């Protein structure tokens, strides 16, 4: 792995990602009251110390400016159309721009240290820090919709450092946003629009419309891609209509655009959906460093594999650019 011109060896991927809770978040991004707790739950103390060091560890970590900007881009729609009652909900759009501008002024590699919270009784493992980068993470994270993953790296001298990366949980965002009404081949009548606006809380009705839209999207995608281009499976019962740009952050038009998708078998749909693989414009697989070498071998896919039957055109290239920047765990 090359970071800011320096080579690192990936020693271990932490096996679980940590969802950022509201209690950890600072300021206008919070949902509840209070000022936020500095301590951050990692996992059991045993697993945490196995990864970061012995009891009482002081671990050197970093985040990347480019990663933070990609995270903010992935979260842009949530800032513009909040699905949660953030403390600063009315100014979230201006807050997005303010935070992006602040991040752009930072160096590419932003280091901080985390300390084992040995004073906390019980099996749960927590870390804390007083460093500016740690505080920045607490400020820009949106509770319940953000998760943090970590890699243990070694530099050319064998020194250990931990790479933290923030990700948008597109599944959680999609669950929170109300399902949209989809139509195909016609516009809604004014009566239909009025009913939808006046009955926004009828979840069953919203889900029914969402299912109609998803079904139409799948039908159109199957017409163009009637098989998984990786496995060549062509049994429709074993294929998933996977969005390239996630449903949760797509526009109404993008959600129904068959160019915003691939038909994939379930394993590869999950890998693609969660950002563990992506594709280059010349049809090659790119595998995330956040997927352990053991699991890569078990999956049986190789870095740079050419997928000859992957449907690529200019519109898909635009969607894939978003996937590589904001979904893929590079």
C-alpha positions as CSV (number, residue, x, y, z in Angstrom):
1,X,0.0,0.0,0.0
2,X,1.4,3.4,-1.0
3,X,0.3,6.4,1.1
4,X,1.5,9.9,0.3
5,X,4.5,8.4,-1.5
6,X,5.5,6.0,1.3
7,X,5.1,2.2,1.2
8,X,3.3,0.3,4.0
9,X,2.7,-3.3,4.5
10,X,-0.8,-4.3,5.6
11,X,-0.4,-6.5,8.7
12,X,-4.0,-6.9,9.7
13,X,-7.5,-5.7,9.1
14,X,-9.6,-5.2,12.1
15,X,-12.4,-7.7,11.7
16,X,-15.3,-5.5,12.6
17,X,-16.2,-1.9,11.8
18,X,-17.3,0.5,14.5
19,X,-20.5,2.4,14.0
20,X,-20.3,5.9,15.3
21,X,-23.0,6.4,18.0
22,X,-24.6,9.7,18.8
23,X,-22.9,9.8,22.2
24,X,-19.5,10.2,20.5
25,X,-20.5,12.9,18.1
26,X,-19.8,16.6,18.7
27,X,-21.8,19.8,18.0
28,X,-24.4,20.3,15.2
29,X,-24.1,16.7,14.0
30,X,-25.6,15.3,17.2
31,X,-29.1,14.0,17.5
32,X,-29.5,14.0,21.3
33,X,-28.5,16.3,24.1
34,X,-25.2,16.7,25.9
35,X,-21.8,17.5,24.5
36,X,-20.6,14.0,23.5
37,X,-18.3,11.5,25.1
38,X,-14.7,11.5,24.0
39,X,-14.3,7.7,24.6
40,X,-15.0,5.5,21.6
41,X,-16.0,1.9,21.8
42,X,-13.8,-0.5,19.8
43,X,-14.7,-4.1,20.8
44,X,-14.0,-6.4,23.7
45,X,-10.8,-5.4,25.5
46,X,-9.2,-8.7,24.6
47,X,-9.7,-8.2,20.8
48,X,-8.9,-4.4,21.0
49,X,-5.6,-5.0,22.7
50,X,-4.7,-7.9,20.4
51,X,-5.0,-5.5,17.5
52,X,-3.7,-2.2,19.0
53,X,-1.3,-3.3,21.7
54,X,-1.0,-4.5,25.3
55,X,-3.2,-3.0,28.1
56,X,-2.5,0.7,28.4
57,X,-1.4,1.1,24.8
58,X,-0.8,4.5,23.2
59,X,-1.3,3.8,19.5
60,X,-0.2,6.0,16.6
61,X,-2.9,6.5,14.0
62,X,-3.7,8.6,11.0
63,X,-6.6,9.6,8.7
64,X,-6.2,10.8,5.1
65,X,-7.5,14.2,3.9
66,X,-8.6,12.5,0.6
67,X,-10.5,9.9,2.5
68,X,-12.3,12.6,4.6
69,X,-13.2,14.5,1.5
70,X,-14.6,11.3,-0.1
71,X,-16.6,10.6,3.0
72,X,-18.0,14.1,2.9
73,X,-18.9,13.7,-0.8
74,X,-20.7,10.4,0.0
75,X,-22.6,12.1,2.8
76,X,-23.5,15.2,0.8
77,X,-27.1,14.1,0.1
78,X,-27.7,13.4,3.8
79,X,-26.4,16.9,4.6
80,X,-28.7,18.5,2.0
81,X,-31.7,16.4,2.9
82,X,-31.3,15.2,6.5
83,X,-33.0,12.0,7.5
84,X,-32.3,12.5,11.2
85,X,-33.1,15.4,13.6
86,X,-29.6,16.7,13.9
87,X,-29.0,19.5,16.3
88,X,-28.0,21.7,13.4
89,X,-30.5,20.3,10.9
90,X,-31.5,23.7,9.5
91,X,-27.9,24.6,8.6
92,X,-26.6,21.2,7.5
93,X,-26.1,22.3,3.9
94,X,-23.9,25.2,4.8
95,X,-22.2,23.0,7.4
96,X,-21.2,20.6,4.7
97,X,-19.5,23.3,2.7
98,X,-17.8,24.7,5.8
99,X,-16.4,21.3,6.8
100,X,-15.2,20.4,3.3
101,X,-13.4,23.8,3.0
102,X,-11.7,23.1,6.4
103,X,-10.6,19.6,5.5
104,X,-9.2,20.8,2.2
105,X,-6.7,23.0,4.1
106,X,-5.3,20.0,6.0
107,X,-2.2,18.0,5.1
108,X,-2.8,14.7,3.3
109,X,-1.7,12.5,6.3
110,X,-3.3,13.6,9.6
111,X,-1.8,11.8,12.6
112,X,-3.2,11.4,16.1
113,X,-2.8,9.1,19.0
114,X,-5.3,7.0,20.8
115,X,-5.0,5.6,24.4
116,X,-6.5,2.5,26.0
117,X,-9.1,3.5,28.6
118,X,-7.9,1.1,31.3
119,X,-9.9,2.9,34.0
120,X,-13.2,1.6,32.6
121,X,-14.3,-1.5,34.3
122,X,-15.8,-4.4,32.4
123,X,-15.1,-6.3,29.2
124,X,-15.8,-3.5,26.7
125,X,-12.8,-1.8,25.2
126,X,-12.6,2.0,24.7
127,X,-10.1,4.5,23.4
128,X,-9.7,8.2,23.8
129,X,-7.6,11.1,22.5
130,X,-7.1,14.8,22.9
131,X,-5.7,15.3,19.5
132,X,-7.2,17.6,16.9
133,X,-7.7,14.9,14.2
134,X,-9.7,12.8,16.7
135,X,-11.9,15.8,17.5
136,X,-12.4,16.4,13.8
137,X,-13.7,12.8,13.4
138,X,-16.2,13.4,16.2
139,X,-17.3,16.7,14.5
140,X,-17.9,15.4,11.0
141,X,-19.3,11.9,11.7
142,X,-23.0,11.6,11.4
143,X,-24.3,9.3,14.1
144,X,-25.6,5.8,13.2
145,X,-24.7,6.5,9.5
146,X,-20.9,6.5,9.8
147,X,-18.6,3.7,10.6
148,X,-14.9,3.5,11.1
149,X,-12.6,0.7,9.9
150,X,-8.9,0.3,10.8
151,X,-5.8,-1.3,9.3
152,X,-2.6,-2.1,11.1
153,X,0.3,-1.1,8.9
154,X,4.1,-1.3,9.1
155,X,6.4,1.2,7.4
156,X,9.7,0.4,5.7
157,X,11.4,0.4,9.1
158,X,8.9,-1.9,10.7
159,X,7.2,0.8,12.8
160,X,3.5,0.1,13.4
161,X,0.8,2.7,12.6
162,X,-2.9,2.4,12.4
163,X,-4.9,3.7,9.4
164,X,-8.4,4.9,10.3
165,X,-11.0,5.5,7.6
166,X,-14.6,6.9,7.8
167,X,-17.3,5.3,5.6
168,X,-20.9,6.2,4.9
169,X,-23.3,3.4,5.7
170,X,-25.5,3.6,2.6
171,X,-27.7,0.8,3.8
172,X,-28.5,2.7,7.0
173,X,-29.1,5.9,5.1
174,X,-31.5,4.1,2.7
175,X,-33.4,2.7,5.7
176,X,-33.9,6.1,7.2
177,X,-35.0,8.0,4.1
178,X,-38.6,7.6,3.1
179,X,-39.2,5.4,0.1
180,X,-39.9,7.3,-3.0
181,X,-42.8,6.9,-5.4
182,X,-41.7,5.4,-8.7
183,X,-43.6,5.6,-12.0
184,X,-42.7,4.1,-15.3
185,X,-43.8,5.5,-18.7
186,X,-46.1,8.2,-17.2
187,X,-46.1,11.1,-14.8
188,X,-48.0,11.1,-11.5
189,X,-51.4,12.8,-11.7
190,X,-51.9,15.8,-9.5
191,X,-54.3,13.7,-7.4
192,X,-51.6,11.0,-6.9
193,X,-49.1,13.6,-5.9
194,X,-51.6,15.2,-3.5
195,X,-52.3,11.8,-1.8
196,X,-48.6,11.1,-1.5
197,X,-47.9,14.5,0.1
198,X,-50.8,14.3,2.4
199,X,-50.0,10.8,3.6
200,X,-46.2,10.8,4.0
201,X,-46.2,8.5,7.0
202,X,-47.9,5.5,5.5
203,X,-44.9,3.3,5.4
204,X,-46.6,0.3,3.8
205,X,-47.8,2.5,0.9
206,X,-44.3,3.9,0.5
207,X,-42.7,0.5,0.5
208,X,-45.2,-0.7,-2.1
209,X,-44.3,2.1,-4.4
210,X,-40.6,1.4,-3.7
211,X,-41.0,-2.3,-4.6
212,X,-42.7,-1.3,-7.9
213,X,-39.7,1.0,-8.8
214,X,-37.2,-1.6,-7.8
215,X,-39.0,-4.2,-9.9
216,X,-39.0,-2.0,-13.0
217,X,-35.3,-1.2,-12.4
218,X,-34.5,-4.9,-12.2
219,X,-36.5,-5.7,-15.4
220,X,-34.7,-3.0,-17.4
221,X,-31.3,-4.1,-16.1
222,X,-32.0,-7.8,-16.9
223,X,-32.8,-6.8,-20.5
224,X,-29.3,-5.4,-20.8
225,X,-27.4,-7.7,-18.4
226,X,-29.1,-11.1,-18.2
227,X,-26.2,-12.7,-16.3
228,X,-23.5,-12.1,-13.8
229,X,-20.5,-11.0,-15.8
230,X,-18.1,-12.5,-13.2
231,X,-19.6,-15.9,-12.6
232,X,-21.7,-16.1,-15.8
233,X,-24.7,-17.3,-13.7
234,X,-27.8,-16.6,-15.7
235,X,-30.6,-18.0,-13.4
236,X,-32.6,-14.9,-12.6
237,X,-33.4,-16.3,-9.2
238,X,-29.7,-16.1,-8.3
239,X,-29.1,-12.6,-9.6
240,X,-29.3,-9.3,-7.8
241,X,-29.8,-5.9,-9.5
242,X,-26.9,-4.1,-7.8
243,X,-26.7,-0.2,-7.9
244,X,-23.3,1.3,-8.7
245,X,-24.1,4.6,-7.1
246,X,-26.0,3.5,-4.0
247,X,-29.8,3.9,-4.0
248,X,-29.7,6.0,-0.8
249,X,-27.7,8.8,-2.4
250,X,-29.0,8.6,-6.0
251,X,-31.5,10.9,-7.5
252,X,-34.9,9.6,-8.6
253,X,-33.7,9.3,-12.2
254,X,-30.5,7.5,-11.1
255,X,-32.4,5.0,-9.0
256,X,-34.2,3.8,-12.1
257,X,-31.4,4.1,-14.6
258,X,-30.2,0.6,-15.7
259,X,-26.8,2.2,-16.5
260,X,-26.5,2.6,-12.8
261,X,-26.2,-1.1,-12.2
262,X,-24.9,-4.6,-12.8
263,X,-26.6,-7.9,-12.4
264,X,-24.4,-9.8,-9.9
265,X,-24.6,-13.1,-8.1
266,X,-25.1,-12.7,-4.3
267,X,-21.5,-12.9,-3.1
268,X,-20.3,-10.4,-5.6
269,X,-23.3,-8.1,-5.1
270,X,-22.3,-8.0,-1.4
271,X,-18.7,-7.4,-2.1
272,X,-19.5,-4.6,-4.6
273,X,-22.3,-3.1,-2.5
274,X,-20.1,-2.9,0.6
275,X,-17.1,-1.5,-1.3
276,X,-14.8,-4.5,-1.0
277,X,-14.4,-4.6,-4.8
278,X,-14.8,-2.1,-7.6
279,X,-14.1,-2.1,-11.3
280,X,-11.9,0.1,-13.5
281,X,-13.1,1.6,-16.7
282,X,-11.2,-1.0,-18.7
283,X,-13.1,-3.9,-16.9
284,X,-10.6,-4.9,-14.3
285,X,-11.4,-5.9,-10.7
286,X,-9.8,-3.8,-8.0
287,X,-9.9,-5.4,-4.5
288,X,-10.0,-3.4,-1.3
289,X,-7.1,-3.5,1.2
290,X,-9.8,-3.7,3.9
291,X,-10.6,-7.3,2.9
292,X,-8.3,-9.8,4.6
293,X,-5.9,-11.8,2.4
294,X,-7.4,-15.0,3.8
295,X,-10.9,-14.0,2.7
296,X,-9.6,-12.9,-0.7
297,X,-8.2,-16.4,-1.2
298,X,-11.5,-18.0,0.0
299,X,-13.5,-15.9,-2.5
300,X,-11.2,-16.9,-5.3
301,X,-10.9,-13.5,-7.1
302,X,-7.6,-11.9,-8.0
303,X,-6.5,-8.3,-8.2
304,X,-6.6,-6.9,-11.8
305,X,-8.7,-9.8,-13.2
306,X,-10.2,-8.8,-16.5
307,X,-14.0,-9.2,-16.7
308,X,-14.6,-9.4,-20.4
309,X,-18.4,-9.5,-20.2
310,X,-18.7,-6.5,-17.7
311,X,-21.0,-4.0,-19.5
312,X,-19.1,-0.6,-19.6
313,X,-20.2,2.6,-21.4
314,X,-19.8,6.3,-20.7
315,X,-22.7,6.5,-18.4
316,X,-21.6,3.5,-16.3
317,X,-18.1,5.1,-16.2
318,X,-19.6,8.1,-14.5
319,X,-21.4,6.0,-11.9
320,X,-18.2,3.9,-11.4
321,X,-16.2,7.1,-10.7
322,X,-18.5,7.7,-7.8
323,X,-18.3,4.1,-6.6
324,X,-14.5,4.2,-6.6
325,X,-14.3,7.5,-4.8
326,X,-17.1,7.2,-2.2
327,X,-18.0,3.5,-1.9
328,X,-14.9,1.5,-2.5
329,X,-12.7,0.9,0.5
330,X,-9.5,1.7,-1.2
